[in-house]
Amino acid sequence: MRFSASQKDSDPAESSPLKHISINSRAAELLNGECPVTGSSHGGICVAGYTEARSEILEFLLPLKLYAGDNQGLCAERDFKVQHGGFSEEPVECLIHIPETRFVVTSGGSSPALQIWDIGGDDSDVIKRTGVINPKTPSAKCAKIASGLTENPSILHGSCTRDVQLTELATGRVLYSVGHESSDLVSGLQFVNASVFLICTSNGALLMGDLRDPLTCHYPLKESMSGLHWCFGLRTSSSDPSLCTIARLSSSGHIVLSDLRDLQNPYCQTQLTVQHISAKNEFMNVSWASVLDRCLSVSGFDGTVQVYNTRKWSTEAQTPQPVFSHRGHDMSYEAKCSGSQPVVTTHAWHPSRPNTLLSAATDGSVHVWDWVDKTTDT
């Protein structure tokens, strides 16, 4: 695999496709494409292929150019630097980094088990599998994963709502199981705080759970929105958890915005203009900006990442226009030579740089890029 990137724009690179992006406090983690990506505690990014039985898992550092100041002059380091590598015998379809550790957890392939990987340290350049987590339902596959916020490292995982459980990483002990008997497929999991979490199902319903209570609150969408595939993104609020904002995105480009104070009644709905509409879009991704207020981004419909400012969105039907569109994957050398346009499979916001994002596509390219809101010049 080879990757390159730059600020303001980005360079494509050849590799197997990428599937997942997520970001921790020290680095950007990629999770969503034909190869998941996630950030490590050393400020790196992990990527893993999932199109082949024997898939590479790599960790590389962000390019130095990303941290070069505006007045620093030329910076030749535009490429990611590979730090550690290994192989998975199963395709990797979901990958998450455990904060403050050198571990990642993956799922995917024919096995229902989750794989635990040690990214390695300064004494070794090998990524090794160190453990396995077996779900309570042996038939469950492709589980979604969220890192727990417990004192000891743990993960919340499950492929359908009745299978969702919190498992301690070191011992494999089940700390919590959801008491909701439903076979609805899980499209996303995320913690609001150390105890409260949200589940988004593929039909767009939200379930709010608490690790202190096995019962969950169920908030289905209106019947008129059924028949679509949905994903979600959560913007947390450290000052007041009730102010957390949830964005749900459908495979038709419909977006529903809600907050924890009233999950049953969205405060805003709108329709985006999307290039490709399918009943089930596995690459769909909606993500809130880590630093900027009311900004979110959408990808998975074509080779672009669209950035929107929701501040002016209303409860009335509308078709908002993006304030920025990243088209680097569409314009890549590989896309021009192959004759087929790549699809962005994942993207994520940098946790501390307000206008910096990472994205990956089906052609295996990973981009790091900055954007500018031309309407406000910020």
Residue pairs with C-beta under 8 A, 6 or more apart in sequence:
1 13
1 14
1 15
1 16
1 47
1 49
1 56
1 58
1 364
2 13
2 14
2 15
2 79
3 13
3 15
3 47
3 60
3 79
3 80
3 365
3 366
4 10
4 11
4 12
4 13
4 63
4 78
4 79
4 80
5 11
5 62
5 63
5 65
5 66
5 78
5 79
5 80
5 358
5 366
5 367
5 368
5 369
6 63
6 65
6 78
6 368
6 369
7 65
7 66
7 68
7 356
7 368
7 369
7 370
8 369
8 370
9 328
9 369
10 328
10 367
10 368
10 369
11 78
11 367
12 328
12 329
12 332
12 333
12 334
12 335
12 363
12 365
12 367
13 364
13 365
13 366
14 334
14 363
14 364
14 365
15 35
15 47
15 49
15 364
15 365
15 366
16 34
16 35
16 49
16 50
16 51
16 52
16 55
16 56
16 364
17 33
17 34
17 35
17 49
17 50
17 51
17 345
17 360
17 361
17 362
17 363
17 364
18 30
18 32
18 33
18 34
18 35
18 36
18 37
18 47
18 345
18 346
18 360
18 361
18 362
18 364
18 365
18 366
19 31
19 32
19 33
19 34
19 35
19 36
19 37
19 50
19 92
19 93
19 94
19 283
19 345
19 346
19 360
20 30
20 31
20 32
20 33
20 36
20 37
20 38
20 94
20 95
20 96
20 346
21 28
21 29
21 30
21 31
21 32
21 33
21 37
21 38
21 285
21 346
21 347
21 348
21 358
21 359
21 360
22 29
22 30
22 31
22 37
22 38
22 39
22 96
22 97
22 348
23 29
23 39
23 290
23 348
23 349
23 350
23 351
23 358
24 39
24 41
24 97
24 99
24 351
25 99
25 351
25 352
26 39
26 41
26 42
26 43
26 351
27 39
27 40
27 42
27 43
27 44
27 45
27 62
28 39
28 45
28 62
28 348
28 349
28 350
28 351
28 356
28 357
28 358
28 368
29 37
29 38
29 39
29 40
29 45
29 46
29 96
29 97
29 348
30 36
30 37
30 38
30 39
30 45
30 46
30 47
30 346
30 347
30 348
30 358
30 359
30 360
30 366
31 37
31 38
31 94
31 95
31 96
31 346
31 348
32 283
32 285
32 299
32 300
32 345
32 346
32 347
32 360
33 283
33 344
33 345
33 346
33 360
33 361
33 362
34 49
34 50
34 51
34 345
34 362
34 364
35 47
35 48
35 49
35 50
35 51
35 55
35 92
35 360
35 364
36 46
36 47
36 48
36 50
36 92
36 93
36 94
36 95
36 106
36 346
37 45
37 46
37 47
37 48
37 95
37 346
37 358
37 360
37 366
38 45
38 46
38 95
38 96
38 97
38 104
39 45
39 46
39 97
40 46
40 59
40 97
40 102
40 104
40 119
41 97
41 99
41 100
41 101
41 102
42 59
42 61
42 83
42 102
42 119
43 61
43 62
44 59
44 60
44 61
44 62
44 83
44 119
45 59
45 60
45 61
45 62
45 80
45 358
45 366
46 57
46 58
46 59
46 95
46 97
46 104
46 119
46 127
47 56
47 57
47 58
47 60
47 360
47 366
48 55
48 56
48 57
48 58
48 88
48 92
48 95
48 106
49 55
49 56
49 91
49 92
50 91
50 92
50 93
50 108
50 109
51 91
52 91
53 89
53 90
53 91
53 109
54 87
54 88
54 89
55 87
55 88
55 90
55 91
55 92
56 85
56 86
56 87
56 88
57 85
57 86
57 87
57 88
57 92
57 104
57 106
57 117
57 127
58 82
58 84
58 85
58 127
59 82
59 83
59 84
59 85
59 119
59 120
59 127
60 80
60 81
60 82
60 83
61 80
61 81
61 83
62 80
62 368
63 77
63 78
63 79
63 80
63 81
63 368
64 75
64 77
65 75
65 77
65 78
66 356
66 368
68 75
80 366
83 120
83 125
84 119
84 120
84 124
84 125
84 126
84 127
85 125
85 126
85 127
86 117
86 126
86 127
86 128
86 129
88 106
88 115
88 129
90 108
90 109
90 110
90 111
90 115
91 108
91 109
92 106
92 107
92 108
92 109
93 107
93 108
93 109
93 142
94 106
94 107
94 108
94 142
94 143
94 144
94 145
95 104
95 105
95 106
95 145
96 104
96 105
96 106
96 145
96 146
96 147
96 155
97 103
97 104
97 147
98 104
98 105
98 147
98 153
98 155
98 169
99 147
101 153
102 118
102 119
102 120
102 121
103 116
103 117
103 118
103 119
103 130
103 153
103 169
104 116
104 117
104 119
105 114
105 115
105 116
105 117
105 133
105 145
105 155
105 157
105 169
106 114
106 115
106 117
107 114
107 115
107 141
107 142
107 143
107 144
107 145
107 157
108 141
108 142
109 141
110 141
111 141
112 134
112 135
112 137
112 138
112 139
112 140
112 141
112 143
112 159
113 132
113 133
113 134
113 135
114 132
114 133
114 134
114 135
114 143
114 145
114 155
114 157
115 129
115 131
115 132
116 129
116 130
116 131
116 132
116 133
116 169
117 127
117 128
117 129
117 130
118 127
118 128
118 129
118 130
119 127
120 126
120 127
120 128
131 169
131 172
133 155
133 157
133 167
133 169
133 172
134 172
135 143
135 157
135 158
135 159
135 163
135 165
136 163
136 165
136 174
136 177
137 159
137 160
137 162
137 163
140 158
140 159
140 160
140 163
141 159
142 159
143 157
143 158
143 159
143 163
143 186
144 157
144 158
144 159
144 186
144 187
144 188
144 189
145 155
145 156
145 157
145 189
146 155
146 156
146 157
146 189
146 190
146 191
146 197
147 153
147 154
147 155
147 156
147 191
148 154
148 155
148 156
148 166
148 175
148 191
149 191
149 193
149 194
150 166
150 168
150 175
150 194
152 168
152 169
152 170
153 168
153 169
153 170
154 166
154 167
154 168
154 169
154 175
155 166
155 167
155 169
156 164
156 165
156 166
156 189
156 191
156 197
157 164
157 165
157 167
157 189
158 164
158 165
158 178
158 186
158 189
158 199
159 185
159 186
160 182
160 183
160 184
160 185
160 186
161 178
161 180
161 182
161 183
161 184
161 186
161 199
161 201
161 207
161 216
162 178
162 180
162 181
162 182
162 183
163 178
164 177
164 178
164 186
164 189
164 199
164 209
165 174
165 175
165 176
165 177
165 178
166 174
166 175
166 176
166 177
166 211
167 173
167 174
167 175
168 174
168 175
175 211
176 211
176 214
177 214
178 199
178 207
178 209
178 214
178 216
179 214
179 215
179 216
180 207
180 209
180 215
180 216
180 218
182 201
184 201
184 202
184 203
184 205
185 201
185 202
186 199
186 200
186 201
186 202
187 200
187 201
187 202
187 229
187 230
187 231
187 232
188 198
188 199
188 200
188 231
188 232
188 233
189 197
189 198
189 199
189 200
190 197
190 198
190 232
190 234
191 197
191 198
192 198
192 208
192 234
192 236
192 241
192 244
192 260
193 236
193 241
194 211
195 210
195 211
195 212
196 208
196 209
196 210
196 211
196 241
197 208
197 209
197 210
197 211
198 206
198 207
198 208
198 209
198 232
198 234
198 246
199 206
199 207
199 208
199 209
199 216
200 206
200 230
200 231
200 232
200 248
201 207
201 230
202 229
202 230
202 280
203 220
203 221
203 226
203 228
203 230
204 220
204 221
204 225
204 226
204 228
204 230
204 248
204 250
204 256
205 218
205 219
205 220
205 221
206 218
206 219
206 232
206 246
206 248
206 258
206 263
207 216
207 217
207 218
207 219
208 216
208 217
208 219
208 260
208 263
209 215
209 216
209 217
217 263
219 263
219 264
221 230
221 248
221 256
225 250
225 254
225 256
227 279
228 250
228 251
228 252
228 254
228 279
229 250
229 251
229 278
229 279
229 280
229 281
229 284
230 248
230 249
230 250
230 251
231 248
231 249
231 284
231 285
231 286
232 246
232 247
232 248
232 249
232 286
233 246
233 247
233 249
233 285
233 286
233 287
233 288
233 296
234 244
234 245
234 246
234 247
234 288
235 244
235 245
235 246
235 247
235 288
235 289
235 296
236 244
237 243
237 244
237 245
241 260
242 259
242 260
242 261
243 259
243 260
243 261
244 259
244 260
245 257
245 258
245 259
245 288
246 257
246 258
246 259
246 260
246 263
247 255
247 256
247 257
247 286
247 288
247 296
248 255
248 256
248 257
248 258
248 286
249 255
249 284
249 285
249 286
249 298
250 256
251 277
251 278
251 279
251 280
251 281
251 284
252 271
252 274
252 277
253 271
253 272
253 273
253 274
253 277
253 301
254 269
254 270
254 271
254 272
255 269
255 270
255 271
255 272
255 286
255 298
256 266
256 268
256 269
257 266
257 267
257 268
257 269
257 310
257 313
258 265
258 266
258 267
259 267
267 315
268 310
268 313
268 314
268 315
269 315
269 317
270 313
270 317
270 318
270 319
270 320
271 317
271 318
271 319
272 298
272 306
272 308
272 319
272 320
273 319
274 301
274 302
275 301
275 302
276 301
276 302
276 343
277 301
281 300
281 301
283 299
283 300
283 343
283 344
283 345
283 346
283 362
284 299
284 300
284 301
285 298
285 299
285 300
285 344
285 345
285 346
285 347
286 296
286 297
286 298
287 296
287 297
287 347
287 348
287 349
288 295
288 296
288 349
289 295
289 296
289 297
289 349
289 354
290 349
290 350
290 351
290 352
290 354
291 349
291 351
291 352
291 353
291 354
292 354
292 355
293 311
294 309
294 310
294 311
295 307
295 308
295 309
295 310
295 323
296 307
296 308
296 310
297 305
297 306
297 307
297 308
297 347
297 349
297 357
298 305
298 306
298 308
299 305
299 306
299 344
299 345
299 346
299 347
299 359
300 343
300 344
300 345
301 343
302 330
302 341
302 343
302 344
303 327
303 329
303 330
303 335
303 341
303 342
303 343
303 344
303 361
304 325
304 326
304 327
304 329
304 330
304 344
305 325
305 326
305 344
305 347
305 357
305 359
306 322
306 324
306 325
306 326
307 322
307 323
307 324
307 325
307 326
307 357
307 371
307 373
308 320
308 322
308 323
309 323
309 373
312 320
313 320
323 373
323 374
323 375
324 371
324 372
324 373
324 374
326 357
326 359
326 367
326 369
326 371
328 359
328 365
328 367
328 369
329 335
329 342
329 344
329 359
329 361
329 363
329 365
329 367
330 341
330 342
332 342
332 361
332 363
332 365
334 342
334 363
334 364
334 365
335 341
335 342
335 363
338 363
342 361
342 362
342 363
342 365
343 361
343 362
344 359
344 360
344 361
345 360
345 361
345 362
346 359
346 360
347 357
347 358
347 359
347 360
348 357
348 358
348 359
349 356
349 357
350 356
350 357
350 358
353 370
355 370
355 371
355 372
355 378
356 368
356 369
356 370
357 368
357 369
357 371
358 366
358 367
358 368
358 369
359 366
359 367
359 369
360 366
360 367
372 378
